[in-house]
Amino acid sequence: MFISGDLNVNYLADRRRQNPGLPTDRLGDLVNFDMPLTGSFNPTSLLDYGMSVKRNGGLVKTDASIVKGFNSDHWAIQFTYRAIDLFETGPLFNAPAGDLHDRRRTLDRTVRAVQDAESGDLVRMATSRLDDPDLLGALTSAYAEGAAVQVVVGAGTPTAAEQQLESALGIDQTQPSWLRRCVGSCLGGAGRQEANVVLVSRAGGTTELTMISSAPFEAGSTSRSTDVFRSSSAAVYATYGEVFSRMSLDATDTAKVRTVAMGSGYTAQLYPVPALPFRDPVLKALKPVGCTNARGLRTDDGRTNIRVAVQAWSGERGQRVATRLAALKRQGCDVVVVAGPHVRQGIRSVLADGGVGVRTSAVGQNLLVVDGRYAGKARAHLAFTAGPGWTDLGVGSDGVTLVASYANAVSAYLDGWSRAWQRGA
């Protein structure tokens, strides 16, 4: 969306003063002011405005310039924009140290996906917790407009948003729309519901859209580093849809296959799994790592890069994972960790004793990135994202770790990890 006009307020002065009721004060949280910082009426006066919506506006300014020669009392401004695909395949990250738009980026994109659903479409959501009012509003609006809305939430005290949504949708699963609250976990494990995913059959021009979130759909997640992976792959949509269907039964999942290939570039690691080291998806992911003679995306020194950002990491399981990472560090891998608020001191000690670099930061992810030698291949790159916490409870929890193995996604995760590392201490 683009907005323009002569607002008869000098922006060059208003951006400094930010007087109440004038454009910078009233519109600054909603729009980008895309004008060049030079006068159009005279060298110090800029009255014409060009603005693009900050939250999911779909436009990025590439140029703005003053154009002379028109029969007017002041010069014109010419804007050039490029359209962006809001649901382009790959990860999207928020910026917890930024403004409201930056902090809510992942949540807002999920909201937009639901808002774009129309009558006859299907919206499905599984989450451990819902309390974001904007997402609540999008879900109830989609239902009111004729979309089928189906929701599975984890156990625990219902939030006000969950109660409102249940009142709107009802709990009768024979109807097109409903809300199901699981008793304990949704798949019969000893843990809890930790999957956070939205599936939309059609969002504008995008079909079979899967939005895989690293964090629950709650307003508090905006203060932590989070990501949402967007996919319009039919195979990914079908796999997550099958997992959603199993969750909606709130019964023990008896499926023996826990690793599912989802077409080129994607694999799903399904939870819960038995609490045995050889069944642990994280330990299994780390087993094929080789440390030297690597030719990955960013392995200039020949060492395999292992990047970790984890919000919850503890217990005997956590100790085993930390021990494996420390061993890989000693074998020559470049291993670095961003530790979130629920990474216990015992884990930190194992990592530090092994020479693993650790910084503390507010992360809302359980992310593992391997770039380099893997399963005998020197040019491998994989990102493991969105699974349950690295805890004893995590192996028995509901969840799906998405494994993306194509270069663009892994590069994006490496960049996102680097930003979290820079914010850490």
LONU-114974 format. One record per residue: x, y, z of N, C-alpha, C in turn. Coordinates in pm, whole numbers, plus 50000, padded with zeros to 5 digits. Example, Ala and Ser with C-alpha at 12.3 -4.5 7.8 and 13.67 -1.06 7.14 Angstrom:
<atoms>
513194943150780512304955050780513204967050780 512854977550708513674989450714512905000350787 
</atoms>
This chain:
<atoms>
500844988150000500005000050000500885012450000 500515022249917501255034749903500295046449924 500715056350000499885068150027500685080549989 500035089949921500735102149885499775113949893 500365125849901499555137849903500325149749956 499775161349934500315173849990499655175950125 500365173150233499785174350368499925188350426 500585197250350500725211150391501425212450526 502275202950557503125203350676504555200750630 505465209450666506855208050624507495196150696 507725185550621508265173450684509675175550737 510475183750670511845185850714511895191850854 510915200050887510825205451023510095195851116 509045189651065508215181051150508975168951201 509885163351119510635151551163511555154751280 511945167551292512765171451407511915174751529 510835181551506510015186351618509045175851670 508475167951579507495157651614506385163251704 505795174051656504725180451731503485171551736 502805171051850501595162751862500565166051755 499995155651696498925157351599499385159051457 500695161251434501195163051299501745149751245 502085149051115502325136051052503325126851121 504495132151160505495123251220504975117051348 504285124951428503725119951555502575110251531 501655113851443500445105951425500645093551339 501555094151243501675083351145502975075451156 503915080051237505245074251240505295059451273 504355054651356504345040451390503735031851280 503035038251184502295030751083502955030550947 503675041250912504175042450776505655046150774 506275043150660507615048250629507455061250552 508155071450592508165083950515509285082650412 508915081250286509855077250182510395088850100 510115101150144510545112750066512055114950080 512675121049976514075125249991514155136750090 515225137450165515345147750269515915160550208 515145166150115515495178850053514195186050018 514265199050001513045206749980512445204949842 511125206549833510435206449704509745219849678 509485227549785508885240749771509995251249770 510935249449859512185256849862513195247749931 514455251649941515455242149995515155237050135 514295243850209514045239550347512605235250371 511815233750265510395230450282510005218650194 509425208350257508985196350186507545193550229 506605196450138505185195450172504525182850116 505095177250009504515165349947505055152850015 504135143550040504485131450114504265119150027 505155109450044504965096149989505255086250100 504305077650129504415068750246504045054450207 504765045050263504435030850247504165024950384 503225015850390502825009850517503945001050570 504245002550700505324994750760504954980050776 503794977250829503434963650868502844956050749 503684947950686503224939450576502684947250459 503304958650430502814966850320503104961250183 504154953150170504444946750043505224955149945 505714966949987506504975549899507804979449967 508884980249888510164985149936510624996349844 510925007849902511365019149820512755016549765 512925019049635514245017949574514815031449536 513935041649520514435054849484513365065149511 513795077249546512895088749558513695101249521 513145109349431513895120949383512965132349350 513505144549357512765156549319512795158049167 511635160749108511525162348963511045176548934 511845184148861511515198048829510825198848692 510225210548665509715213248532508215212648517 507495208448624506045208248614505465222048645 504295224748590503645237648610502945237648746 503745239748852503225239148988503995249149073 503425252549190504125261749278505275255049353 505385241549341506565234749395506825222149312 508015216949327508435205649244507745192749288 507745183149196507145170149225508195160649284 507695150049345508575139349395508205126549321 509205119849269508995107149200509515095749288 508655085749308508995074249391509075061749304 510035053149336510135040149271510135029449380 509285019549363509175008649460509294995249387 509674985349461509574971549412508644963949506 507834955449447506934947149527507714935349585 507344931249704507954919549765506884908949790 507314896549784506424885449813506444883149963 505364886450031505324885150176505464870750222 505164861350135505244847250172506304839950091 507334847250052508454841149981509074830150067 509394818950006509934807650080511204811450154 511274807450281512464809950361512124815850495 513124817750580512884823050714512764838250716 511954842950808511804857150835512094859150983 512844869651017513274871851154512714885051207 512444885351336512094898051398513374904751446 513234916851501514364924351555513934929551692 514224922151799513694925751930514184939151983 515264944451928515754957451972515234968851885 514394965651788513914975951696512624982451741 511944989151646510664995451679509574984751681 508344989251703507234979851716507104971051592 507254976951475507164969451351508244958651344 509474962251380510574952651376510374941351477 509904944751595509714934751699508614924851663 507584929751594506424921551562506504915251423 507634916251358507694912351217507204898051192 507644888551273507244874551249505784872351284 505334878351394503924877151431503034883651326 503424895551281502584902751186502474895551052 503544888851010503474881750885502524869750897 502514863451014501554852651038500134857951039 499944869451102498634875951103498184878650960 499084883750877498734886950739498304874450663 498984863250688498604850850620497164847150650 496764848650776495384845350814494414855650757 494804868350760493934878950706493644876850558 494574871050485494404869350341493494857650304 493124849550403492194838550376490794844050347 490074837550258488744842050220487724830850242 486494833950212485424824150227485744811350150 485584800050215485874787250153487274782250175 488174790750226489544786550254489604779350388 490724772850413490934765450538492144771150610 491944774950736493024779850822493154770250939 494354765050960494614756151074495794761551154 495674760851285496744765751371496934756251488 498184752651514498554745351635499544754051711 499314755751840500214764151919500194760052065 501304762552131501354760052275500604770752353 500494782752293499814793552365499474804652266 498284810052279497834821352198497374832552290 498034844052279497504855652350497714868652272 498124867352144498324879352064496974884452012 496584896752046495254901552006495094903051855 496174906451784496064908051640495804894751570 496484884251615496244871051556494864866051594 494444868451716493074865051755492074871951663 492274884851639491364892151551491354886751410 492534882951359492594877351223491854864151215 492004855651316491324842551316489814844051323 489344852751412487894854551425487314861351300 488074870351239487594876751117487524866751002 488534858250991488514848150886487314838850902 487014835251025485854826851053484564834051015 484464846851052483264854551021483064856250871 484154856250796484064858250651483834845250575 483764834050646483424821550580484534811550563 485724814550616486794804650612486574794550724 486994782250702486994772350809488254774350891 488084775851022489214778551112489274767451216 490374760351220490554749151313491824751451394 491704750051527492794753851617493024742851720 494294739451741494694730351848495634738151940 495314738352070496144745352167496584735652275 497694738952338498234730552443497444731652572 497774722652663497124722652794497584734752876 496964736552990497294747853075496124757253089 496294767253172495224777053194494964784853066 493744784953016493464791952891493724806952904 494284812652800494414827252796493064833352759 492964846352779491734853252740491494851852590 492564852552511492424851152366491914837252329 492434826952395491984813252368490514811352406 490114817452516488714816452558487794823252458 488204835052410487394842152311487294834052181 488404828152141488394820452017487534808052031 487594801552147486754789852170485284793552167 484944805052223483554809652220483074811952078 483974817151994483604820051855483504807351771 484464798251786484544786551699483764774651751 483634773651882483034761751941484034750351949 483584738852002484484727452022484014714851949 482984716151867482434704651795483264702051670 484084691451671484994688851562484314682251441 483014680351448482274676151328481904688251242 482094700251296481804712351223483054717151148 482894726051050484064730850975485074738351061 484584745351164485454753451250485354748751393 486484748451465486484743951603487814747151670 487814746251802489034747151881489134734851969 490314728551970490564716852054491684720152152 491394718452282492424720052384492874706252429 494164703452414494674690252450494754688652602 494664676252645494864672852786496284667652797 497184675252860498594671752857499144674752719 499954665652665500414667452528499314662952432 499474666552306498444663052208498694649552141 499924644452151500274632052081500624620752177 500304622552304500454611552399501804610252464 502704619652441504014619152503503984624452645 505134623252713505224627652853505434642652867 505614649552754505894663752759504644672252738 504784682352656503694691852634503664695752486 502674703152449502544708052313503564719352291 504474717452194505474727752163505514731152014 504544726451938504484729851795503724742951778 504254751551691503604764351662503614766451511 502484763851449502424764051304501044768751259 501014776051148499764780251085499774775250942 498674769150901498504764150764497314771350703 497514777150585496444784350515496344778750374 495164773950338495014767750207495244777750095 494854790250118495094800750018495184814150088 496304820950069496514834350126496824843650010 495804850449960495984858649841496354849749723 497504852349662497934844349549498774832349586 498984830049715499804818749760498904807549808 499154795549760498364784049803499234774649886 498564766749969499224756750054500374763050132 500044773550203501044781250279501224775250417 502474772850454502834768050587503714778550653 503324782950773504094792650852504544785550979 505844782750987506404774851097507134784351191 506594786251310507124796151403508044789651505 509094796951541510004791951645509464794551785 508394802351796507894806351927506374805851930 505764805152048504304805752056503774818952001 502494818951971501854830951916501364839852030 502324845852098502024854252212502764867452198 502154877952250502724891352234504094892352298 504354884852405505644885452472506794880452389 506514873052282507604867852198508334878852123 507754890752116508384901552042509644906752110 509844903652236511064907952307512204898152289 511984887252217513014877052195513274875452045 514454870352011514774867451871513964855351827 513114857151726512274846251677512344845951525 511884834951469511774834051323510514826451287 510044828751166508964820851108509414816550969 509314803650942509694798450811508454797550724 508514803650607507394803950514507644793950401 506634785850372506764775950264505444774750192 505514773950059504334770749979504524757349908 505394748949965505604735549913504414726749947 503894719749847502764710749871503144699549966 504394694649957504824683750044504944688250189 505474700250210505564705550348504164707750405 503294713450325501914716050369501224702850405 501414692650325500764679850351501304673350478 502624673950499503204667750618502744674750745 502794687850747502354695050866500844693650884 500114692550774498674690150786498374676650849 499164666450815498994653250875499304653651025 500374660651062500704661951204499594669451278 499054679851215497944687151277496754677851300 496444669751202495314660551216495524650951332 496754645951347497044637151461496894644551593 497374656851598497254664751720495794667051757 494974669051657493564672251683492824660551748 493394648551741492764636851805493064636351954 494124643251996494564643052137494664628652188 495444620652116495604606452149497054602652124 497444590852167498814586252149499104584052001 500164590351953500574588951814501364575951800 500854566651725501494553551711502334552351585 502434563051507503224562551384504684560051417 505284550151353506654546451382507664555151307 507264560351192508174568651114508244582551177 509444586651219509604599451287510464609251207 510934605051092511654614051003511004612950865 510524624250814509754624350690510424633650589 510774628250472511284636450363510124643950299 510324656850276509254665250221509704671650090 510064663449994510514668749867511944673749877 512404680349774513774685049768514024696149868 515004694249954515434704950045514814705150181 513844696250209513154696750338513004682750399 513184682150531512884670150608512204674550737 511314666250789510664668850917511084658351018 511524662651134511814653751246510664654951346 509954644151366508724644651445508984640751591 508314647851680508294644751822506844641351859 506654633651970507644628652067508384616452015 509534613852081510314601652055510684595552189 511034582752192511474576652318512694583852376 512754584552508513834591752576515104583352581 515624580052464516834572152451517824580052367 519104580152406520064588452331520084585652182 519994572852142520094569851999518834573751923 517774577451993516544582151927516424597451930 517314604152002517234618652019517524625551886 516564633251830516794639751700517984649251698 518254656051809519384665451810520704657851806 520844647451887522064639451885522224632551749 521124628051692521204621751559521654631951454 521194644351469521604654751375523094657851386 523654656851507525064660151528526004648551498 525484636451490526344624751472527134624951342 526564628951227527334628351100528274640051077 528394649351173529194661351151530674657851147 531364662351045532814661951037533354676051050 534574677551097535034690951135536064697151041 536764689450962537864695050884537624692750735 538434699950656538334699250509536914702350461 536324712250524534954716250491534964726850382 533944726450297533804736250190532364741350188 531924746150302530554750750315530364764750264 529264770750303528924784150257529864794650315 530314792350440531154802350508532254795350588 533004787150519534054779150585535404782350523 535774795050526537014799150461538244792350522 538164788950652539314782650717539274767450709 538294761750637538214747350622537554740050737 537104747550839536434741250953534924741950936 534244731550978532784731650976532264741251082 531294749451043530654758651136529424752151198 529324752751328528124748451399527624760351479 526414764651449525824776251516524554771851588 524444775751713523334771451797522694783651861 521364784051863520604793951941519454786452006 519484785152138518524776752209517964784452328 516634784052340516004790952451515884782352577 515764768952562515584759952676516514747952659 517414746052758518444735952745518844731552885 518534718952921518794714453058518704699353066 518954694053187518734679953215519814670753158 519594657653176520544647853127520634648352975 519494650152910519524651352764520354663452722 520124674652786520894686652755522374684752776 522744677452882524154674652907524774666452794 524014656752743524534648552633524764656852508 523834665752478523994674252360525184683652378 525304689752496526424698752523527754691452514 527794679252565529014671252558529404668252414 528414665252331528684662652189529224675252120 528654686752149529134699252089530554702252133 530844699952261532204702252311533194692852242 532774680452220533644670852151533914675352008 532904680551940533084685451804534014697551802 533934705951903534854717151913536294712151924 536524702152007537874696652023538364689951895 537434684951815537814678451689538124688451578 537894701251606538244711451508537104719351450 535864716051485534734723951437534724737751503 534154747351433533934760851489532534760951549 532444759751681531174758051750530904770351837 529774776851817529424788851893527944788151928 527604792852050526244791352103525704804752152 524474807752114523704818452177522724811752272 522894814452400522114807752503520964816752550 519774811152549518584818552590518364818352741 517224823152783516974825152926516854812353007 516584801052941516374788553014517474778352985 518664783152959519824774452945520534773953080 520594762253141521064760953278522584761953287 523044765353408524464767553430525284755053403 524734743353436525474731053409525774729253262 524844733053177525064732353032526154742252992 526074754253045527074764453012528474759953053 528554753153167529864748653216530464738253124 529644728753077530134718552984530644725152856 529904734652805530304741552683531594749452705 531654756952815532844765052842534074756252860 533934745152933535064736052954535554730252821 534664729052725535034723752594535534734352497 535594746952543536084757652458535054763352363 533784760352385532714765452299532384779752338 532364788752242531994802552269530514803652301 530174810952406528784812352450528494827052481 527384831952429526844844952470525394843052511 524954851352604523574850952651522764861652580 521614857752529520744867052460519304862252472 518374871352454516944867752460516554861352328 516664848052320516304840952199515044832752223 514184832352123512974824352127513034813552021 514174807152010514414797051906515064784751967 514944773551898515764761651920516344758251784 517504763951757518064764151622519454757951621 519694749451524521004743551499521314745351350 522464751051320522904752651182524254745951166 524364737451066525624730751033526014734850891 527224740150879527714744850749529104739250728 529234729250640530544723450615530444708550589 531294700850656531354686450630530264679350709 529464671450637528334664550699528044651850620 527974640850692527684627850629528624624950512 529894628750530530904626250429530984636350317 530084646050315530074656350211530704669250264 531624674750187532344686650232531534699350216 530554699450126529804711650096528374711350150 528174705050260526814703850315526434716350394 525124718750403524614729750485523174726250522 522894726850652521574723350703521194732650817 519914735950823519364743450936518244735250998 518334733251129517324725851205516604736151293 515304738151272514614748951341513244744751389 512804751251498511414751051546511024738551625 511954729951660511594718451741511464721851889 511114712051972511014714352117512364717852179 512334722652303513544726052375514454714152396 515724716852417516734706552437516754702352584 515664696652627515464693052767514974678652775 514954673152897514414659752916512944659352876 512214670152906510804670852871510614672052720 511574678152653511434680952511511254668652424 511964657552455511834645752369510444639652375 509724642152484508374636952497507294646852463 507694658152406506734668752372506294667852227 505174674552196504714675552058505574685851985 505944682651864506704692451788507214686651658 507674695651573508294691851446509504700751426 510664694651409511844702151367511894702051215 511884713951158512064715251013513544715050982 513964706650889515344706250843515364711750700 515994723150682516124729250549517564727750505 517764722650383519114719550338519474726550208 518814737550176519204744850056519894757950097 520774762650012521744772850050521104785850096 520074790850027519504803750062518934803750204 518254792950240517674792250374518764791550480 519794783350457520854782050556521624795150569 521874801950459522534815050465521704824950548 520394824850527519534833750603519574830550751 519594817650785519684813950927521034817750986 522104816550910523404820950959523394835950986 522774843650898522674858050919521824861351042 520684854351055519834856651172520534853051300 521264841951298522034838051417523064848751451 523744854051351524784864151375524204876551442 523004880451402522384892151466522074889251613 521614877151643521364873551784522664873251862 523744868351801525044868151867525524882351897 525344891351803525774905151824525014911951936 523764907951956522974913952066523304907552200 524004896352200524284889052323525404895152404 525574889552523526634894252614527294882152681 
</atoms>
